[in-house]
Amino acid sequence: MLKFYLIGILCYCLLLWLMARTWPKAVKSLELPKSKIPISLVIACRNEALRVPSLVSQIRNLDYPYLEVILVDDHSEDQTFDLLTAELEGEEHVKILRGVGVGKKTAISQAVSIASGELILCTDADCNWPQDWLETLMAPFSDPKIQLVAGPVLCEENEQFLSKFQKIDWLSILMVSNFAIQKERPIMCSAANMMYRKTAFEKVNGYSGNEKYWSGDDEFLLKKMVSHFGPEAIQYLPFQQSLVKTQAESNWSSLFNQRIRWAGKWKAHESSFHILSAFLPFLMQLFWISSFVLLTLDWEGGMIFLAVWGIKIVGEALAFGRITRSLNTPLSLSNLILTSFIHPFYVLGIGIGLIRGKYSWKGRKNLALSKIEKT
């Protein structure tokens, strides 16, 4: 049993080291491009009335002469559309549309179809971005082979432990996203921080074939881009200048619903590599949960348990610490320890949720889309 857990923890730490070493060691500044390319910022909005003032403020702070902003209201059940229209009336570079279809991917497709920009910049209505964000993501497109660029996303922290848990969970997502793209085996990125060529979106037929999934406006498009243009057409920018902050989910139920929605599209991936990457984290969490059996054994079992979890936490602290230092955001060791113990059960809960196949998102049930498609 000792050998089993020793081999497991060594493999885990080796994997952490391999992924973390592709991330920059410290804060790094990028040289912003001098050329100006027309850009269309696309944001799909649903039930974001409370976020409208912040969103409007950020849009007005974008200082880029060749920018248009397209906001598409995805059938909000609050005053999102009316508030956006009232606040941004008279802004010539801003277009506010009512969604003609259902779902975020449909809203984005609608916006891209009328976009005048050569580059499409995507984010979410609940996100905050740094001053040079737009120019930073634009920089790699000076290389004509680059078709899609993605950047890191972290949630805003508050006093609640849940927000700190989500931040650490996001760190693992960033590490895997960057590692896979750096190794030219892209598997995921976030549509909250993504830019691509409009012509590339059109060449891969956008989200055609994936409409039935609520999520996937990032992974499905990434997969199509890789298939059509090759992995060398994708770039990830793991820098503070490209970091977008999103709002943390306010309760555990909302967090589980969000993550189950994200994970629910794994069946759509035909690649065995994608399927393996979806199942490996789940199997790893079962390994950690199984280690609690050691506590039912004699004192040697307890010592093995403490050693395994101690090494796990140290490995995660070193890996995640490298990311947080480069992004200039602190990492609390106490929060990391607590998150490390909770995370395996959290992932198991998501797995159970996937089996049940039920979740909700901004007032919509996951079965709603299929019902709408049949009408």
C-alpha positions in Angstrom: 0.0 0.0 0.0 2.9 2.4 0.8 4.3 1.8 -2.7 0.9 2.5 -4.3 0.5 5.9 -2.7 4.2 6.7 -3.0 4.1 6.1 -6.8 0.8 8.0 -7.0 2.0 11.1 -5.2 5.3 11.1 -7.2 3.4 10.9 -10.5 1.1 13.8 -9.4 4.0 16.0 -8.4 5.9 15.3 -11.5 2.9 16.2 -13.6 2.5 19.5 -11.6 6.1 20.3 -12.2 5.9 19.6 -15.9 2.9 21.8 -16.3 4.0 24.6 -14.0 7.5 25.0 -15.7 5.8 26.2 -18.9 4.5 29.2 -17.0 6.7 32.3 -16.7 8.6 32.5 -13.4 7.8 36.1 -12.6 5.8 39.2 -13.7 6.6 39.9 -17.3 5.7 42.9 -19.5 5.0 42.6 -23.1 5.7 45.1 -25.8 2.4 46.4 -27.2 1.9 46.5 -30.9 2.2 49.8 -32.8 -0.1 48.7 -35.7 -3.8 49.2 -35.3 -6.2 46.5 -36.4 -10.0 46.9 -36.4 -11.4 45.0 -33.4 -14.9 44.0 -32.5 -15.5 43.4 -28.8 -18.4 40.9 -28.5 -20.3 40.3 -25.2 -23.4 38.1 -24.8 -25.5 39.3 -21.9 -28.2 37.5 -20.0 -29.7 38.8 -16.7 -26.8 41.2 -16.1 -28.8 44.2 -14.9 -26.8 44.5 -11.7 -23.5 44.4 -13.7 -24.5 47.0 -16.3 -23.0 50.1 -14.5 -19.6 48.3 -14.2 -19.7 47.0 -17.7 -20.6 50.4 -19.2 -17.7 52.0 -17.2 -15.2 49.5 -18.5 -16.4 49.8 -22.1 -16.0 53.6 -21.9 -12.5 53.2 -20.5 -11.3 51.3 -23.5 -9.0 53.7 -25.4 -8.6 52.1 -28.8 -9.5 54.1 -32.0 -10.5 51.1 -34.2 -12.9 49.4 -31.8 -16.5 48.6 -32.1 -18.5 47.0 -29.2 -21.4 44.6 -29.9 -23.6 43.6 -27.0 -26.2 40.9 -27.6 -29.0 40.4 -25.0 -29.7 36.7 -24.8 -33.4 37.0 -23.8 -32.8 38.5 -20.4 -35.6 38.2 -17.8 -34.5 41.5 -16.2 -33.8 45.0 -17.4 -30.4 44.3 -19.0 -31.3 45.4 -22.5 -33.1 48.6 -21.4 -30.4 49.6 -19.1 -27.6 49.0 -21.7 -29.6 51.0 -24.2 -30.2 53.9 -21.8 -26.6 54.0 -20.6 -24.9 53.7 -24.0 -27.3 55.7 -26.1 -25.3 58.0 -28.4 -22.1 55.8 -28.4 -21.5 55.5 -32.1 -19.1 52.6 -31.8 -21.5 50.5 -29.6 -24.2 48.2 -31.0 -26.9 46.7 -28.7 -28.9 43.8 -30.2 -31.7 41.6 -29.0 -30.7 37.9 -29.6 -32.5 36.3 -32.5 -31.7 32.8 -31.2 -31.3 31.1 -27.9 -28.1 30.6 -26.0 -24.7 32.2 -25.8 -23.2 30.6 -28.9 -26.1 31.9 -31.0 -25.7 35.4 -29.5 -22.0 35.4 -30.3 -22.6 34.1 -33.9 -25.1 36.8 -34.4 -22.6 39.5 -33.3 -19.8 38.1 -35.4 -22.0 38.0 -38.5 -22.3 41.8 -38.4 -18.9 42.6 -36.9 -16.7 45.0 -38.9 -13.5 44.2 -37.1 -10.8 41.9 -38.4 -10.4 40.5 -34.9 -13.1 39.3 -32.6 -12.5 39.9 -28.9 -14.7 37.9 -26.5 -15.4 38.3 -22.8 -18.3 38.0 -20.4 -20.5 40.8 -18.9 -19.3 40.0 -15.4 -15.6 40.4 -16.2 -13.0 43.1 -15.5 -10.0 43.6 -17.6 -6.7 45.5 -17.3 -5.9 48.7 -19.2 -3.8 47.2 -21.9 -5.8 44.0 -22.3 -7.0 44.6 -25.8 -3.6 45.5 -27.2 -1.9 42.6 -25.4 -4.2 40.0 -26.9 -3.8 41.7 -30.3 0.0 41.5 -30.3 0.4 37.9 -31.5 -1.7 38.5 -34.6 1.3 40.3 -36.2 2.1 36.7 -37.1 -0.2 35.7 -40.0 -0.3 32.1 -38.9 -1.9 32.9 -35.5 -5.7 32.5 -35.6 -6.7 32.4 -32.0 -5.2 33.8 -28.8 -6.4 33.1 -25.3 -5.5 34.5 -21.9 -5.9 33.7 -18.2 -9.0 34.2 -16.2 -9.3 34.3 -12.4 -12.3 35.1 -10.1 -12.4 38.1 -7.9 -11.7 37.3 -4.3 -13.8 38.5 -1.4 -14.1 37.7 2.3 -15.8 34.4 1.7 -13.8 31.2 1.5 -15.8 30.1 -1.6 -14.3 32.8 -3.7 -10.8 31.8 -2.6 -11.6 28.2 -3.4 -12.7 29.2 -6.9 -9.5 31.2 -7.4 -7.4 28.1 -6.6 -9.6 26.0 -8.8 -9.1 28.5 -11.6 -5.3 28.3 -11.1 -5.4 24.6 -12.0 -7.5 25.4 -15.1 -5.0 28.1 -16.2 -2.0 25.8 -15.7 -3.5 23.0 -17.8 -4.7 25.4 -20.5 -1.3 27.0 -20.9 0.6 23.7 -20.7 -1.5 22.0 -23.4 -1.3 25.0 -25.8 2.5 25.4 -25.2 2.9 21.6 -26.1 0.7 22.1 -29.2 -2.1 19.8 -27.8 -4.7 22.5 -27.0 -7.7 21.2 -25.0 -9.3 24.2 -23.4 -9.3 28.0 -23.0 -11.8 30.5 -21.7 -14.2 32.5 -23.8 -14.1 35.2 -21.1 -10.6 36.1 -22.5 -10.3 35.1 -26.1 -9.5 36.8 -29.5 -9.6 35.3 -33.0 -9.7 36.3 -36.6 -13.2 36.8 -38.0 -12.1 35.0 -41.2 -11.0 32.0 -39.1 -14.4 31.8 -37.4 -16.1 31.8 -40.7 -13.8 29.2 -42.2 -14.5 26.7 -39.5 -18.3 27.5 -39.6 -18.3 28.9 -36.1 -20.4 26.8 -33.7 -22.1 24.7 -36.4 -22.6 21.2 -35.1 -22.3 22.1 -31.4 -25.5 24.2 -31.0 -27.2 21.7 -28.6 -24.6 22.3 -25.9 -25.2 25.3 -23.6 -21.4 25.7 -23.0 -18.5 25.2 -25.3 -18.2 28.6 -26.9 -14.5 28.3 -26.1 -13.6 24.6 -26.4 -15.6 23.8 -29.5 -14.2 26.8 -31.3 -10.7 26.0 -30.1 -11.0 22.4 -31.3 -12.2 23.5 -34.8 -9.4 26.0 -35.1 -6.8 23.4 -34.2 -8.3 20.9 -36.7 -8.4 23.4 -39.5 -5.3 25.5 -39.0 -3.1 23.3 -36.8 -2.0 23.7 -33.1 0.6 26.3 -34.1 -2.2 28.7 -34.9 -3.1 28.9 -31.2 -1.3 31.0 -28.6 -1.8 31.4 -24.9 -0.6 34.6 -23.1 0.1 33.8 -19.4 0.8 37.4 -18.4 -0.6 39.9 -15.9 -1.4 42.3 -18.8 -3.7 39.7 -20.3 -5.4 38.6 -17.1 -9.2 39.0 -16.9 -11.1 38.8 -13.6 -14.6 37.3 -13.4 -17.1 37.3 -10.6 -17.0 34.4 -8.2 -20.1 32.3 -7.9 -22.0 33.4 -4.7 -22.9 29.9 -3.4 -21.9 26.3 -3.7 -25.0 25.4 -5.6 -24.3 28.0 -8.3 -20.7 26.8 -8.6 -21.7 23.2 -9.0 -24.2 24.1 -11.7 -21.6 26.1 -13.5 -19.0 23.4 -13.4 -21.4 20.6 -14.4 -22.5 22.8 -17.4 -18.8 23.2 -18.4 -18.0 19.5 -18.0 -21.2 18.4 -19.7 -19.8 18.7 -23.2 -17.1 16.0 -22.8 -19.2 13.6 -24.8 -18.9 15.8 -27.8 -15.1 15.4 -28.1 -14.2 12.7 -30.5 -10.5 12.9 -29.7 -9.3 10.2 -27.3 -6.8 12.8 -25.9 -9.7 15.1 -25.0 -11.6 12.3 -23.3 -8.6 11.2 -21.4 -7.9 14.7 -20.2 -11.5 14.9 -19.0 -11.3 11.6 -17.0 -7.8 11.8 -15.6 -8.6 14.6 -13.1 -11.6 12.7 -11.9 -9.6 9.4 -11.4 -6.9 11.4 -9.6 -9.5 12.7 -7.1 -10.6 9.2 -6.4 -7.0 8.4 -5.6 -7.0 11.2 -3.0 -10.3 10.2 -1.5 -9.2 6.6 -1.2 -6.3 7.7 0.9 -8.6 8.4 3.8 -8.8 4.6 4.3 -5.3 4.9 5.7 -6.7 6.6 8.7 -8.6 3.5 9.7 -5.4 1.5 9.9 -2.7 1.6 12.5 -0.4 4.6 13.2 1.7 3.8 10.2 -1.3 4.2 8.0 -1.9 7.6 9.6 1.7 8.6 9.0 1.5 7.6 5.3 -1.7 9.6 5.0 0.0 12.7 6.5 3.0 12.2 4.2 0.9 11.8 1.1 -1.2 14.9 1.7 1.8 16.9 2.9 3.6 16.2 -0.3 0.5 17.0 -2.3 0.0 20.4 -0.7 3.7 21.3 -1.1 3.6 20.4 -4.8 0.5 22.4 -5.4 1.9 25.4 -3.4 5.0 25.4 -5.6 3.1 25.0 -8.9 0.3 27.5 -8.2 2.7 29.9 -6.5 4.6 30.2 -9.7 1.4 31.3 -11.5 0.2 33.7 -8.8 3.6 35.4 -8.6 3.7 36.0 -12.3 0.1 37.3 -12.2 0.9 39.4 -9.1 -1.9 38.0 -7.1 -1.4 36.5 -3.6 -1.9 32.8 -2.7 -2.9 32.0 0.9 -1.3 28.8 2.2 -4.2 28.2 4.7 -6.7 28.6 1.9 -4.7 26.2 -0.3 -4.6 23.6 2.4 -8.3 23.7 3.0 -9.0 23.7 -0.8 -6.7 20.8 -1.3 -8.7 18.7 1.1 -12.1 19.8 -0.2 -11.3 19.7 -4.0 -11.4 15.9 -4.5 -14.9 15.7 -3.0 -15.9 18.8 -5.1 -14.8 17.0 -8.3 -16.6 13.9 -7.2 -19.7 15.9 -6.7 -19.4 17.3 -10.3 -19.0 13.8 -11.6 -22.2 12.7 -9.8 -23.9 15.8 -11.2 -22.8 14.8 -14.7 -24.4 11.3 -14.3 -27.6 12.9 -13.1 -27.5 15.2 -16.1 -29.4 18.1 -14.6 -28.2 21.7 -14.0 -29.5 25.2 -14.4 -27.8 28.4 -15.8 -29.2 31.9 -15.4 -32.7 30.7 -15.1 -32.5 28.0 -17.8 -32.5 24.3 -17.3 -30.1 22.2 -19.3 -33.1 20.4 -21.0 -34.6 23.7 -22.2 -32.4 23.9 -25.3 -33.5 20.5 -26.7 -37.1 21.4 -26.1 -36.7 24.7 -27.9 -35.0 23.0 -30.8 -38.0 20.7 -31.2 -40.5 23.6 -31.4 
